[in-house]
Amino acid sequence: MENQYRKTFSDLMVNKKLVYVHGFMSSGATHTAKILQEYMPQCTVIAPDLPIHPEEAMELLRKIQTDERPDIIIGTSMGGMYTEMLYGTDRICVNPAFQMGSTISESNMLGKQIYQSPRKDGVQEVIVTKALQKEYKEITERCFASVTPEEQERVYGLFGDADPIVHTFDLFHQHYPQAIYFHGEHRLIEKAIFHYIMPVIRWIDDKQEGRERKIVFIDWETLRDSYGKPKSS
């Protein structure tokens, strides 16, 4: 039975496809992909389990991009790094880990690691070696290789202002002007998805459909009291 109190965006991404690219040690079964599908019931959300080796992951993502022709690609953390390189599609990079080589060691990700959500192949743990870390360092060196004015219009970057793991806002903003901070940490919670990811998806969907929404301008005088201080509302 459908939850009538569950917020959905039934008019968003209708009959379109969205690819969600998960982060390091996660899977396509992550809660973020599930929330996106619940929010947009008329959109097909594709969330693959990525191979642990970055070259194989990029090969899979490029095949999905070619075969499925998604309207939007969203990637978080490591997935945000991959997403930047999927040129030709509208994309949202959330807390993108463009320095995965150093992030692995700084976050104590070497050695035996357990996946945070179940994978379809049944594998739930992996050994992260120095050799694998080197693979990630090498692939991140290819980021921003094909940035053009057209790509700059396609890509949005969202960065948690309390992210303790990834700090790549300045690096991203050197290449893409559409970058903002949001109130949140590294891992996305539903509140952040609702308030920050969904509006950007709506902007992209509107742009793709040529829709213009009404804008309400609020005068500064209505927002402050007689002492010049912000009103509680």
C-alpha positions in Angstrom: 0.0 0.0 0.0 1.4 3.4 -1.0 2.3 5.7 1.9 0.2 8.8 1.4 2.5 10.8 3.6 5.6 10.0 1.6 6.7 13.0 -0.4 7.0 12.3 -4.2 7.8 14.4 -7.2 5.3 12.7 -9.6 5.9 15.4 -12.3 9.7 15.1 -12.3 11.8 13.1 -14.8 8.7 11.5 -16.3 9.6 8.6 -18.6 13.3 9.5 -18.2 16.3 7.6 -17.0 18.7 8.5 -14.2 21.9 6.6 -13.4 23.1 6.7 -9.8 26.8 6.0 -9.3 27.6 5.0 -5.7 30.7 5.7 -3.6 33.6 3.6 -2.4 32.7 0.4 -0.6 29.0 0.9 -1.4 26.7 -0.7 -4.0 23.7 0.0 -6.2 21.5 -1.0 -3.3 22.5 2.1 -1.3 19.7 4.1 0.4 20.3 7.1 -1.9 19.3 5.2 -5.0 16.2 3.8 -3.3 15.1 7.3 -2.1 15.6 8.8 -5.6 13.4 6.1 -7.1 10.7 6.7 -4.4 10.8 10.4 -5.0 10.5 10.0 -8.8 8.2 7.1 -9.4 7.9 7.8 -13.1 11.7 7.9 -13.6 13.8 4.8 -14.2 16.7 4.8 -11.7 19.6 2.6 -12.7 22.1 1.9 -9.9 24.8 -0.6 -10.9 27.2 -2.3 -8.5 30.6 -1.0 -9.6 33.7 -3.2 -9.9 36.3 -2.4 -7.3 38.9 -1.8 -10.0 38.5 1.7 -11.4 39.2 0.9 -15.1 36.5 -1.8 -15.0 34.1 0.6 -13.3 34.6 3.3 -15.9 34.2 0.7 -18.7 30.9 -0.5 -17.2 29.6 3.1 -16.7 30.5 4.1 -20.2 28.6 1.1 -21.5 25.6 2.0 -19.5 25.8 5.5 -20.7 25.9 4.3 -24.3 23.2 1.6 -24.0 20.7 3.4 -21.7 21.3 7.0 -22.8 20.4 8.4 -19.4 19.0 11.9 -19.0 20.9 12.6 -15.8 23.9 10.9 -14.1 24.4 11.5 -10.3 27.5 10.3 -8.5 28.5 10.6 -4.9 32.1 10.6 -3.5 34.1 8.1 -5.7 31.0 7.9 -7.9 31.1 11.7 -8.3 34.7 11.4 -9.6 33.5 8.8 -12.1 30.5 10.9 -13.0 32.6 14.0 -14.0 34.3 11.9 -16.7 31.0 10.7 -18.3 31.0 13.6 -20.8 28.0 14.3 -22.9 25.3 13.8 -20.3 23.8 16.2 -17.7 25.5 15.3 -14.4 25.5 16.1 -10.7 28.7 15.4 -8.7 28.1 15.2 -4.9 31.1 15.4 -2.7 33.3 14.1 -5.6 36.5 12.3 -4.4 38.9 13.6 -7.0 41.9 12.6 -4.9 41.0 9.0 -4.2 44.6 7.9 -3.9 45.2 10.1 -0.8 41.6 9.7 0.5 42.1 5.9 0.8 45.1 6.3 3.1 43.8 9.3 5.0 40.5 7.6 5.8 42.2 4.3 6.8 40.6 2.4 3.9 43.6 0.1 3.2 43.3 -3.6 4.2 40.1 -5.6 4.6 37.0 -3.6 4.0 33.3 -4.5 4.2 30.7 -3.2 1.7 28.2 -0.9 3.3 25.2 -2.3 1.4 24.6 -5.7 -0.3 25.9 -6.4 -3.7 24.2 -8.6 -6.3 27.3 -10.8 -6.7 27.2 -11.7 -3.0 30.7 -10.4 -2.4 30.6 -8.4 0.8 34.3 -7.8 1.6 37.4 -6.9 -0.3 41.1 -6.3 0.5 42.2 -2.8 -0.5 45.9 -3.0 -1.4 48.5 -0.4 -2.2 48.3 -1.5 -5.9 44.6 -0.8 -5.9 45.2 2.6 -4.3 47.6 3.3 -7.1 44.9 2.4 -9.7 42.6 5.1 -8.1 45.4 7.7 -8.1 46.1 7.1 -11.8 42.4 7.3 -12.9 41.8 10.5 -10.9 44.6 12.1 -13.0 42.3 11.9 -16.0 39.6 14.0 -14.4 38.8 17.3 -16.1 40.4 16.1 -19.3 37.6 17.2 -21.7 36.0 20.2 -20.0 34.4 22.5 -22.6 31.9 25.4 -22.3 29.2 22.9 -23.2 30.3 20.5 -20.4 30.4 23.4 -17.9 26.7 23.9 -18.6 25.9 20.2 -18.0 27.7 19.7 -14.7 26.7 20.7 -11.2 28.8 20.2 -8.1 27.3 19.9 -4.5 29.6 19.9 -1.5 28.7 19.3 2.1 29.9 22.1 4.3 30.7 19.7 7.1 32.3 16.9 5.0 35.2 15.5 7.0 36.5 13.3 4.2 36.5 15.1 0.9 37.5 18.7 0.3 37.5 19.3 -3.5 35.2 22.3 -3.9 38.1 24.6 -5.1 39.4 22.0 -7.5 36.0 21.4 -9.0 35.2 25.1 -9.2 38.4 25.7 -11.2 36.8 23.8 -14.0 33.0 24.1 -13.5 31.2 27.3 -12.4 28.0 25.6 -11.1 29.3 24.6 -7.6 27.6 25.2 -4.3 27.9 24.1 -0.7 25.0 22.5 1.1 24.4 21.9 4.8 25.6 18.3 5.3 28.4 15.8 5.7 30.0 13.3 3.3 27.3 10.7 3.3 23.9 11.8 2.1 20.9 11.6 4.4 17.3 11.9 3.1 17.0 15.5 4.3 20.0 16.6 2.1 18.6 14.6 -0.9 15.2 16.3 -0.5 16.4 19.9 0.0 19.5 20.0 -2.2 19.7 17.2 -4.7 16.0 17.3 -5.8 16.0 21.0 -6.7 19.0 20.5 -9.0 17.3 17.6 -10.7 14.3 19.8 -11.2 16.5 22.6 -12.7 18.0 20.0 -15.1 14.6 18.5 -16.0 13.1 21.9 -16.6 16.1 22.9 -18.8 15.8 19.7 -20.8 12.1 20.3 -21.3 12.3 24.0 -22.0 10.1 24.8 -19.0 10.2 28.1 -17.2 8.8 28.4 -13.7 7.4 31.5 -12.0 9.8 33.4 -9.8 8.7 35.1 -6.6 10.8 38.1 -5.6 10.8 38.9 -1.9 11.8 42.4 -0.9 14.4 42.7 1.8 12.2 45.0 3.9 9.7 42.1 4.4 12.4 39.9 5.9 13.5 42.2 8.7 11.9 43.9 11.7 12.1 47.6 12.6 15.5 47.1 14.1 16.9 45.6 10.9 17.1 42.1 12.3 15.8 39.0 10.4 12.3 38.0 11.3 11.8 34.5 12.7 9.7 33.4 9.7 
